[in-house]
Amino acid sequence: MYIKKILLTIVLIGLIVGGIFAYMVYAAFFNPNTTFNNDQATVFIRSTDTFQDVKESLTPLLEDMGTFQRAAEQKGYAANVKAGKYMITKGMSNNDIINRLRSGNTPVKVAFNNQERLENLAGRISTQIEPDSLALLKAFQDETFLKENGFNSDTKLAMYIPNSYEFFWNTSAVKFRDRMLKEYNRFWNDERLKKAKALNLDPAEVVSLAAIVHKETAKIDERPRVAGLYLNRIRKGMLLQADPTVIYALKKHQNNFDLVIKRVLYKDLELDSPYNTYKYRGVPPGPITMPDISAIDAVLNAEKHEYIYMVANVENFGYHKFAKTAAQHNQNKVQYIRWINAQKISR
């Protein structure tokens, strides 16, 4: 009888200990373990992060780091950290959090537009995904990549079509660049290539002309007309004489792309640069900025007219006055010069 009592006691103690252990295991895995008040919190895990780095990132968000660590070790996550952007929901258990960190990498929207140089583009992208601007710029300027895909130091900016794209936050610089090449090739579909060919322009030349159109007018509805004007000049063998190309040439010549030029002077037109369309015929050797899709399509679907001159319309700011003859243009120009002198804009 005495032995039975001892055995029963041992069994009861075992059950109690087992129950406590089971509860602790359950609590470690399935009890809520968040401490933030918002509905969600964002966690960024870099490609070089260790489990210790992950714990440091999660510390402000979790109520009990000890139970999280034990659960992570039990589930094998501690030895298999995955980079990415993860959304942790309020009230999640350790089990839920670990599952999210394993397979819940959340895509991010990456958007860019109107960059004048790849340096600017790299800086813009580096604020949206993991790679820094130096890694991105190195990938963008890879000479082997450029040559293999038909680009050079002047046309390389044309490969990046401004838009909003979906990426994983931890996408590498090279994979980002390669994806942009795919988007470029997708953009230049058969229809657009056919339209470019009809203009006797290749895609890079279309983008270079579109960059001028983009700089000349922010009014999307006016861009097809401006594009038509420049195409008329090309057909007639005339110089494009586009002020934005002179401004770009000056910035490039002085290696200062922060330079602000509000007025192009006659002496500026003498700068010897292939980007100066007052000196060199045809489109520049590369784009002077990254044009919007609307500007590219404006060139491909340019308005058909006989205008070859234009000047800013001071009676309808943002738009231009167009002319078919030099006499008409000079008449329009008088009003503009009078206005700009009144503004006392000397540079």
C-alpha positions as CSV (number, residue, x, y, z in Angstrom):
1,M,0.0,0.0,0.0
2,Y,2.8,2.4,1.0
3,I,4.6,1.7,-2.3
4,K,1.4,2.4,-4.2
5,K,1.1,5.7,-2.5
6,I,4.7,6.6,-3.4
7,L,4.2,5.6,-7.0
8,L,0.9,7.5,-7.2
9,T,2.6,10.6,-5.7
10,I,5.4,10.3,-8.3
11,V,2.9,10.0,-11.1
12,L,1.0,13.0,-9.8
13,I,4.2,15.1,-9.5
14,G,5.1,14.0,-13.0
15,L,1.8,15.0,-14.3
16,I,2.0,18.4,-12.6
17,V,5.6,18.9,-13.8
18,G,4.6,17.8,-17.3
19,G,1.6,20.1,-17.2
20,I,3.7,23.0,-16.2
21,F,6.2,22.2,-18.9
22,A,3.5,21.8,-21.5
23,Y,2.0,25.1,-20.4
24,M,5.4,26.8,-20.6
25,V,5.9,25.4,-24.1
26,Y,2.4,26.4,-25.1
27,A,2.9,29.9,-23.7
28,A,6.3,30.3,-25.4
29,F,4.8,29.4,-28.8
30,F,1.2,30.5,-28.7
31,N,0.6,33.3,-26.2
32,P,0.5,36.9,-27.5
33,N,3.9,38.4,-27.3
34,T,3.7,41.9,-28.7
35,T,4.0,45.2,-26.8
36,F,3.3,47.9,-29.4
37,N,-0.1,49.7,-29.6
38,N,-0.4,50.2,-33.4
39,D,-2.1,47.5,-35.5
40,Q,1.2,46.6,-37.1
41,A,5.0,47.2,-36.8
42,T,7.5,47.0,-39.6
43,V,10.8,45.0,-39.2
44,F,13.6,45.3,-41.7
45,I,16.2,42.5,-41.7
46,R,19.3,43.1,-43.7
47,S,21.1,40.4,-45.8
48,T,24.0,40.6,-43.4
49,D,21.9,40.4,-40.2
50,T,22.4,37.6,-37.6
51,F,19.8,36.3,-35.2
52,Q,21.3,38.7,-32.6
53,D,20.6,41.6,-35.0
54,V,17.0,40.3,-35.4
55,K,16.6,40.2,-31.6
56,E,17.8,43.8,-31.3
57,S,15.3,44.9,-33.9
58,L,12.5,43.0,-32.2
59,T,13.3,44.0,-28.6
60,P,11.1,47.2,-28.6
61,L,8.2,45.2,-30.1
62,L,8.1,42.1,-27.9
63,E,6.9,41.7,-24.4
64,D,9.2,38.7,-23.6
65,M,12.4,38.2,-25.6
66,G,13.3,35.0,-23.7
67,T,10.3,33.0,-24.9
68,F,10.8,34.3,-28.5
69,Q,14.4,33.2,-28.5
70,R,13.5,29.7,-27.2
71,A,10.7,29.3,-29.8
72,A,13.1,30.5,-32.5
73,E,15.7,28.0,-31.5
74,Q,13.1,25.2,-31.3
75,K,11.8,26.0,-34.8
76,G,15.2,26.4,-36.3
77,Y,14.8,30.0,-37.2
78,A,17.7,31.3,-35.1
79,A,20.1,29.5,-37.5
80,N,18.3,30.5,-40.7
81,V,17.6,34.2,-40.6
82,K,16.0,35.6,-43.8
83,A,16.4,39.2,-45.0
84,G,13.4,41.3,-46.0
85,K,10.7,43.6,-44.9
86,Y,8.2,42.0,-42.5
87,M,5.0,43.2,-40.9
88,I,4.3,42.1,-37.3
89,T,0.7,42.3,-36.3
90,K,-0.4,43.3,-32.8
91,G,-1.2,40.3,-30.6
92,M,0.9,37.8,-32.6
93,S,2.4,34.8,-30.8
94,N,6.0,33.8,-31.1
95,N,4.9,31.0,-33.4
96,D,3.1,33.5,-35.6
97,I,6.0,35.9,-35.6
98,I,8.6,33.3,-36.5
99,N,6.3,32.0,-39.3
100,R,6.0,35.6,-40.6
101,L,9.8,36.1,-40.5
102,R,10.3,32.9,-42.4
103,S,7.9,33.4,-45.3
104,G,6.2,36.8,-45.0
105,N,8.7,39.0,-46.9
106,T,6.5,42.0,-47.9
107,P,7.1,43.7,-51.3
108,V,7.7,47.4,-51.4
109,K,6.7,49.9,-54.1
110,V,9.8,51.5,-55.7
111,A,9.1,54.7,-57.6
112,F,11.4,57.1,-59.4
113,N,11.2,59.8,-62.0
114,N,13.1,62.7,-63.7
115,Q,16.6,62.0,-62.5
116,E,19.3,63.8,-64.5
117,R,22.1,61.3,-63.7
118,L,22.5,57.7,-62.6
119,E,24.1,59.1,-59.4
120,N,20.7,60.8,-58.6
121,L,18.9,57.6,-59.5
122,A,21.1,55.5,-57.2
123,G,20.5,57.9,-54.3
124,R,16.7,57.8,-54.9
125,I,16.5,54.0,-55.1
126,S,18.8,53.5,-52.0
127,T,16.1,55.1,-49.8
128,Q,13.6,52.5,-50.9
129,I,15.5,49.2,-50.9
130,E,18.4,47.7,-49.0
131,P,21.4,48.3,-51.3
132,D,23.2,51.6,-50.7
133,S,23.8,54.2,-53.5
134,L,27.4,53.1,-54.1
135,A,26.4,49.5,-54.7
136,L,23.6,50.6,-57.0
137,L,25.7,53.0,-59.0
138,K,28.4,50.4,-59.5
139,A,25.8,48.0,-60.9
140,F,24.3,50.8,-63.1
141,Q,27.7,51.8,-64.5
142,D,29.0,48.3,-65.2
143,E,30.6,48.7,-68.6
144,T,30.3,45.1,-69.6
145,F,26.6,45.1,-68.8
146,L,26.1,48.3,-70.7
147,K,28.0,47.1,-73.8
148,E,26.2,43.7,-73.8
149,N,22.8,45.4,-73.8
150,G,23.5,48.2,-76.3
151,F,24.0,51.1,-74.0
152,N,27.0,53.5,-73.5
153,S,28.0,56.2,-71.1
154,D,25.7,58.7,-72.8
155,T,22.6,56.5,-73.3
156,K,22.7,54.5,-70.0
157,L,20.1,56.7,-68.3
158,A,17.6,55.8,-71.1
159,M,17.3,52.2,-69.7
160,Y,15.3,53.4,-66.7
161,I,11.7,54.0,-67.4
162,P,10.1,56.1,-64.7
163,N,7.3,54.3,-63.0
164,S,6.3,52.5,-59.8
165,Y,7.6,49.0,-59.5
166,E,7.2,46.2,-56.9
167,F,10.4,44.8,-55.4
168,F,11.4,42.9,-52.3
169,W,13.2,45.3,-50.0
170,N,16.3,43.1,-49.9
171,T,16.7,43.0,-53.7
172,S,20.4,43.3,-54.6
173,A,21.7,46.2,-56.7
174,V,22.5,43.8,-59.6
175,K,19.0,42.2,-59.5
176,F,17.4,45.7,-59.4
177,R,19.4,46.7,-62.5
178,D,18.6,43.5,-64.3
179,R,14.9,43.9,-63.5
180,M,15.0,47.5,-65.0
181,L,16.4,46.1,-68.2
182,K,13.5,43.7,-68.4
183,E,11.1,46.5,-67.8
184,Y,12.8,48.6,-70.5
185,N,12.5,45.7,-73.0
186,R,8.9,45.2,-72.0
187,F,8.2,48.9,-72.5
188,W,9.7,48.9,-76.0
189,N,7.2,46.5,-77.4
190,D,6.6,46.0,-81.1
191,E,4.1,48.9,-81.4
192,R,6.5,51.4,-79.9
193,L,9.5,50.1,-81.9
194,K,7.4,50.4,-85.1
195,K,6.6,54.0,-84.3
196,A,10.2,54.8,-83.5
197,K,11.3,53.3,-86.8
198,A,8.8,55.4,-88.6
199,L,10.5,58.5,-87.2
200,N,13.9,57.2,-88.2
201,L,14.9,57.1,-84.5
202,D,16.0,54.3,-82.3
203,P,14.7,53.9,-78.7
204,A,17.6,55.8,-77.1
205,E,17.1,58.7,-79.6
206,V,13.4,58.8,-78.8
207,V,14.2,59.0,-75.1
208,S,16.8,61.7,-75.7
209,L,14.2,63.8,-77.7
210,A,11.5,63.0,-75.1
211,A,13.9,64.3,-72.4
212,I,13.9,67.7,-74.2
213,V,10.2,67.7,-74.6
214,H,9.8,66.8,-70.9
215,K,12.0,69.7,-69.9
216,E,10.4,72.2,-72.3
217,T,6.9,71.7,-70.9
218,A,5.3,70.2,-67.8
219,K,1.9,70.3,-69.5
220,I,1.2,66.7,-70.6
221,D,-1.4,67.9,-73.1
222,E,1.1,70.2,-74.8
223,R,3.9,67.6,-75.1
224,P,2.7,66.0,-78.5
225,R,2.7,69.5,-80.0
226,V,6.2,70.3,-78.7
227,A,7.4,66.9,-79.9
228,G,6.0,67.6,-83.3
229,L,7.8,70.9,-83.5
230,Y,11.2,69.2,-82.8
231,L,10.5,66.4,-85.3
232,N,9.7,69.1,-87.9
233,R,13.1,70.7,-87.2
234,I,14.9,67.3,-87.6
235,R,13.1,66.6,-90.9
236,K,14.2,70.1,-92.2
237,G,17.8,69.6,-91.1
238,M,17.5,72.5,-88.6
239,L,19.2,72.8,-85.3
240,L,16.9,71.9,-82.4
241,Q,18.0,75.0,-80.5
242,A,16.5,73.7,-77.2
243,D,17.5,75.7,-74.1
244,P,17.3,72.7,-71.7
245,T,20.1,71.1,-73.6
246,V,22.3,74.2,-73.1
247,I,21.5,74.2,-69.4
248,Y,22.5,70.5,-69.2
249,A,25.7,71.1,-71.2
250,L,26.6,73.9,-68.8
251,K,26.0,71.7,-65.8
252,K,28.0,68.9,-67.3
253,H,30.8,71.2,-68.3
254,Q,31.1,72.6,-64.8
255,N,30.4,69.2,-63.2
256,N,27.8,70.9,-61.1
257,F,24.3,69.4,-61.4
258,D,23.0,71.5,-58.5
259,L,23.5,74.6,-60.7
260,V,20.3,76.6,-61.1
261,I,20.0,78.4,-64.4
262,K,16.7,80.3,-65.0
263,R,17.8,82.2,-68.1
264,V,20.1,81.1,-71.0
265,L,22.4,83.8,-72.2
266,Y,23.8,84.3,-75.7
267,K,27.3,83.5,-74.4
268,D,26.0,80.1,-73.2
269,L,25.0,79.2,-76.7
270,E,28.7,79.2,-77.7
271,L,29.6,76.3,-75.3
272,D,31.2,73.5,-77.4
273,S,29.3,70.4,-76.2
274,P,27.6,67.7,-78.2
275,Y,24.6,68.4,-75.9
276,N,24.4,72.0,-77.1
277,T,21.7,71.8,-79.8
278,Y,22.5,75.3,-80.8
279,K,25.7,74.0,-82.2
280,Y,25.1,70.4,-83.1
281,R,22.3,69.0,-85.2
282,G,20.0,66.2,-84.3
283,V,19.2,64.8,-80.9
284,P,21.9,64.9,-78.2
285,P,24.0,61.7,-77.7
286,G,21.9,60.8,-74.6
287,P,19.0,62.0,-72.5
288,I,19.4,65.2,-70.5
289,T,17.0,63.9,-67.9
290,M,14.8,60.8,-67.3
291,P,11.6,61.7,-69.2
292,D,8.2,60.7,-68.1
293,I,6.4,58.0,-70.1
294,S,4.0,60.7,-71.3
295,A,6.9,62.5,-72.9
296,I,8.2,59.4,-74.6
297,D,4.8,58.6,-75.9
298,A,4.4,62.2,-77.0
299,V,7.3,61.8,-79.3
300,L,6.0,58.4,-80.6
301,N,2.6,60.0,-81.2
302,A,3.6,63.5,-82.0
303,E,1.1,66.0,-83.3
304,K,1.3,66.6,-87.0
305,H,1.6,70.4,-87.8
306,E,3.9,72.9,-89.4
307,Y,5.2,74.7,-86.4
308,I,9.0,75.1,-86.1
309,Y,9.3,77.9,-83.5
310,M,7.9,78.3,-80.0
311,V,8.4,80.6,-77.0
312,A,6.9,80.6,-73.5
313,N,3.4,82.0,-73.3
314,V,3.4,84.7,-70.6
315,E,-0.4,85.0,-70.9
316,N,-0.9,81.4,-70.2
317,F,2.0,80.3,-68.0
318,G,3.2,76.8,-68.5
319,Y,2.2,76.7,-72.1
320,H,3.9,78.1,-75.3
321,K,3.1,80.2,-78.3
322,F,3.9,78.4,-81.6
323,A,4.8,79.8,-85.0
324,K,5.4,78.6,-88.5
325,T,7.7,81.4,-89.6
326,A,10.5,83.4,-88.1
327,A,8.5,86.6,-88.4
328,Q,5.7,85.2,-86.4
329,H,8.1,83.8,-83.8
330,N,9.9,87.1,-83.4
331,Q,6.6,88.8,-82.8
332,N,5.8,86.3,-80.0
333,K,9.3,86.5,-78.7
334,V,9.1,90.3,-78.1
335,Q,6.4,89.8,-75.5
336,Y,8.4,87.1,-73.7
337,I,11.6,89.1,-73.6
338,R,9.7,92.1,-72.2
339,W,8.2,89.9,-69.5
340,I,11.5,88.2,-68.5
341,N,13.3,91.5,-68.3
342,A,10.5,92.8,-66.1
343,Q,11.2,89.9,-63.7
344,K,14.9,91.0,-63.5
345,I,16.1,87.4,-64.2
346,S,19.7,87.8,-65.2
347,R,20.7,84.2,-64.8
